[in-house]
Every structure is written in structure tokens, then in C-alpha cells.
Amino acid sequence: MKPDMKAFFILLATGLIQPLWAMNGPQQLDAFLKDLTTLQADFQQTLEQQDDDRLYISNGVFYLKRPGLLRWEYNTPNEQLIVADGNRIWLYDIELEQVSHRSQQAALVGTPAQLLSGQAPISDHFTIQDMGEEGGLYWVELMPKEKEAQFVSLRLALDDSQLQRMEMTDNFGQTTRFVFDNIRRNPELDAALFTFQPPPLVDLIGDL
């Protein structure tokens, strides 16, 4: 082996350089969304607010069925349920015995849910920027094109074309971070996960 090729493979083996054929962040995101029909994952959510040093941490389970169906189950510290049934978004706060709801189309504009649950090309709704590799993950920043978007930017981290982390900065300067675990791609999911009927005697808030 020529000396220059030997040095190349030593660097490659030690991880000091990436192989020329490695996919960048946008390419991994495209590969992740391609042929995606369902998704299930555990998550930890961390919320940081401006002028507040505290971290607000939640845990739960996330379900997705494309197109347009989502379910977020928050187990700790408070039980909450968010269901997108293809028409409306329902938020059920179990402790407060309160259900709020609104049009799904309006609620998801410029959000990660729009990206994950929709099937339109990413570039239809977001400007895409490759953020490079950091900590073994490939990062992509997405900036919503719609003026009504609730978020200024979305940052996604992928590894081996699998979504690992998600960070969102909203119009109020709050940053929400998700770390995903026990990820299952295209599992069989019960249709009942994506339906919601408000329990009796709860407060119902929303536009009908």
C-alpha cells in the first residue's frame, strides 16, 4: 500500500476524518423521511425559558402515523395527552380535567409536527441549512417559511438516517429540546391511538 493511502486509512479508522461517502445532515433527513409511515419512540423533553435558570423536564411516548396523525403521551411530571387526529389537535390535561382543541392545519404551521406528519417536500415549508457534525450526530437547521409559524428555528440531529434529537426555538425565545430513545420505525400502530373523545365533565376549551 502506498504511504499516502496507508495514512488515509489510519485516519479513517481513528475517526479523524469522515468517509467521502458519508451522508450530510440534509441527506440523512431525506433518508429518514423516505418511506416513513409510522414511528414510535420514548422521549425526554427539556424546556428552557428566557430569564429563568430552571429546567422543566418531561418524559413520555410519541407516536406518528403519516399523513397527519400524531400522539404525545406525557407521563411525568404531569400526565397530559396531545392527539392530532387529522382534523383537530386535542390537548388533555388530566390533572386539571381540561381539554383544549383547535384546527390541526392552523396549529401545526411551521412546527416539527408539520415536518414529521406531512408528506410534502421539506423545502415547501422550511429553509434547510446543513449544520455539520457534532458529537457524532449530523445536525440540520430548518427555518419555517410561513409567517404564522410558532417557531423561529428547528434543529434536528440524526445518526445513521435516524432522528435522535430535536431542538425548537419559539417566537418568545423559549428553547425546547427532545431526546428520543427506543425508536421503532414503521411499526404496526392501533388506529385508536389517533382518536380522541373528551371525557365527560371536563372543561372544553377551543374553537369549534
C-alpha positions in Angstrom: 0.0 0.0 0.0 1.3 3.5 -0.9 2.3 5.6 2.2 -0.4 8.2 1.5 -3.2 5.6 1.3 -1.9 4.0 4.5 -2.1 7.3 6.3 -5.7 7.8 4.9 -7.0 4.5 6.3 -5.3 5.1 9.6 -7.1 8.5 9.9 -10.3 6.9 8.8 -10.1 4.1 11.3 -9.4 6.5 14.2 -12.4 8.7 13.2 -10.3 11.8 12.5 -11.8 12.1 9.1 -15.2 11.1 7.7 -15.5 8.9 4.7 -16.3 10.7 1.4 -19.5 8.7 1.0 -21.0 9.7 4.4 -24.3 11.5 4.1 -24.6 15.0 5.5 -27.5 16.2 7.6 -30.0 17.1 4.9 -29.3 13.9 3.1 -29.9 11.9 6.3 -33.1 13.8 7.0 -34.3 12.9 3.5 -33.4 9.3 4.0 -35.2 9.3 7.4 -38.4 10.7 5.9 -38.4 8.5 2.8 -40.9 5.6 3.1 -41.7 6.6 6.7 -45.2 5.6 7.5 -45.2 5.2 11.3 -42.9 5.9 14.2 -42.8 5.2 17.9 -40.3 6.5 20.4 -39.8 7.4 24.1 -38.7 10.9 24.7 -37.3 13.3 27.3 -38.4 16.9 26.8 -36.4 19.8 28.3 -37.8 23.4 28.3 -35.6 26.5 28.8 -37.2 29.9 29.2 -35.6 33.3 29.0 -34.8 34.9 32.3 -35.3 31.6 34.1 -32.4 29.3 35.1 -34.7 26.4 35.9 -35.1 23.4 33.5 -38.5 21.9 33.0 -38.2 18.2 32.2 -40.9 15.9 31.0 -41.0 12.3 29.8 -43.3 10.3 27.7 -44.0 8.3 24.5 -44.5 9.6 21.0 -46.5 8.0 18.1 -46.7 9.1 14.5 -48.7 7.8 11.5 -48.4 9.6 8.2 -50.1 11.5 6.9 -51.3 13.8 9.6 -51.7 11.6 12.8 -49.8 12.2 16.0 -50.0 11.3 19.6 -47.8 12.6 22.5 -48.3 10.9 25.9 -46.6 12.9 28.8 -46.2 10.6 31.8 -44.0 12.8 34.2 -44.1 15.1 35.9 -47.8 15.7 34.9 -50.0 13.4 32.8 -51.0 15.1 29.6 -52.2 13.8 26.2 -51.9 15.5 22.8 -53.6 13.9 19.8 -53.7 15.1 16.2 -56.5 13.2 14.5 -56.0 14.7 11.0 -58.6 17.4 11.6 -58.0 18.8 15.1 -55.4 19.0 17.8 -56.6 17.9 21.2 -54.7 18.6 24.5 -56.0 16.8 27.5 -54.6 17.9 30.9 -55.6 15.1 33.1 -54.7 16.8 36.4 -56.7 19.9 35.6 -59.5 17.9 33.9 -59.4 20.3 31.0 -59.4 19.7 27.2 -58.4 22.3 24.7 -58.6 21.9 20.9 -58.1 23.8 17.7 -57.8 23.3 13.9 -54.9 21.0 13.2 -53.9 22.8 10.0 -53.6 26.1 11.8 -51.8 24.6 14.9 -49.1 22.8 13.0 -47.8 25.6 10.8 -44.0 25.7 10.9 -43.8 23.0 13.6 -41.9 19.8 13.8 -45.2 18.0 13.7 -45.8 19.5 10.3 -42.4 18.2 9.1 -42.9 14.7 10.6 -46.5 14.1 9.8 -46.7 15.8 6.4 -45.7 14.3 3.1 -44.9 17.4 1.1 -41.3 18.1 0.3 -39.4 19.8 3.2 -38.5 22.7 1.1 -42.2 23.6 0.7 -42.4 24.8 4.3 -38.8 25.2 5.5 -35.4 26.7 4.5 -32.8 24.0 5.1 -29.3 24.5 6.4 -26.6 21.9 7.0 -25.1 22.5 10.4 -22.4 19.8 10.1 -21.4 17.1 12.5 -21.2 17.5 16.3 -20.8 14.8 18.9 -21.3 12.0 16.4 -24.6 13.5 15.2 -25.4 15.3 12.0 -27.4 18.5 12.5 -29.8 20.3 10.3 -31.5 23.6 10.9 -34.9 24.3 9.4 -36.4 27.8 9.4 -40.2 28.0 8.7 -41.2 29.9 5.6 -44.7 30.7 6.9 -45.1 34.0 8.7 -47.6 32.4 11.1 -45.1 29.8 12.3 -44.8 29.5 16.0 -41.1 28.7 15.9 -38.1 30.7 14.7 -35.9 27.6 14.0 -35.9 23.8 14.3 -32.7 21.9 14.7 -32.7 18.1 14.1 -29.9 15.7 14.9 -29.6 12.4 13.0 -27.4 9.4 13.1 -27.4 6.6 10.5 -30.5 8.3 9.0 -32.4 8.1 12.3 -33.8 11.0 14.2 -32.1 11.3 17.6 -32.7 14.8 18.9 -34.8 17.8 18.1 -34.5 21.5 19.3 -37.0 24.2 18.8 -36.7 27.9 19.5 -40.1 29.7 19.5 -41.1 33.4 19.0 -40.8 34.0 22.8 -37.2 32.9 23.0 -38.0 29.6 24.7 -36.0 26.5 23.6 -37.5 23.1 23.8 -35.3 20.0 23.4 -36.2 16.4 22.7 -34.0 13.4 23.1 -35.5 10.2 21.6 -34.9 6.6 22.7 -36.3 3.1 21.9 -37.1 4.3 18.4 -39.2 2.0 16.3 -39.6 2.7 12.6 -42.7 1.7 10.7 -44.3 -0.5 13.5 -47.9 -1.5 13.4 -49.9 1.0 15.3 -53.5 0.8 16.5 -55.8 3.4 14.8 -57.3 4.1 18.2 -54.1 5.9 19.3 -55.1 8.7 17.0 -58.6 9.3 18.0 -59.8 11.3 21.0 -63.2 11.7 22.7 -63.3 14.2 25.5 -64.2 12.6 28.8 -67.5 13.6 30.4 -67.5 16.5 32.9 -64.2 18.0 31.7 -63.8 21.7 30.8 -63.8 22.0 27.0 -61.9 25.0 25.5 -61.4 25.7 21.8 -62.8 26.8 18.5 -65.4 24.5 17.1 
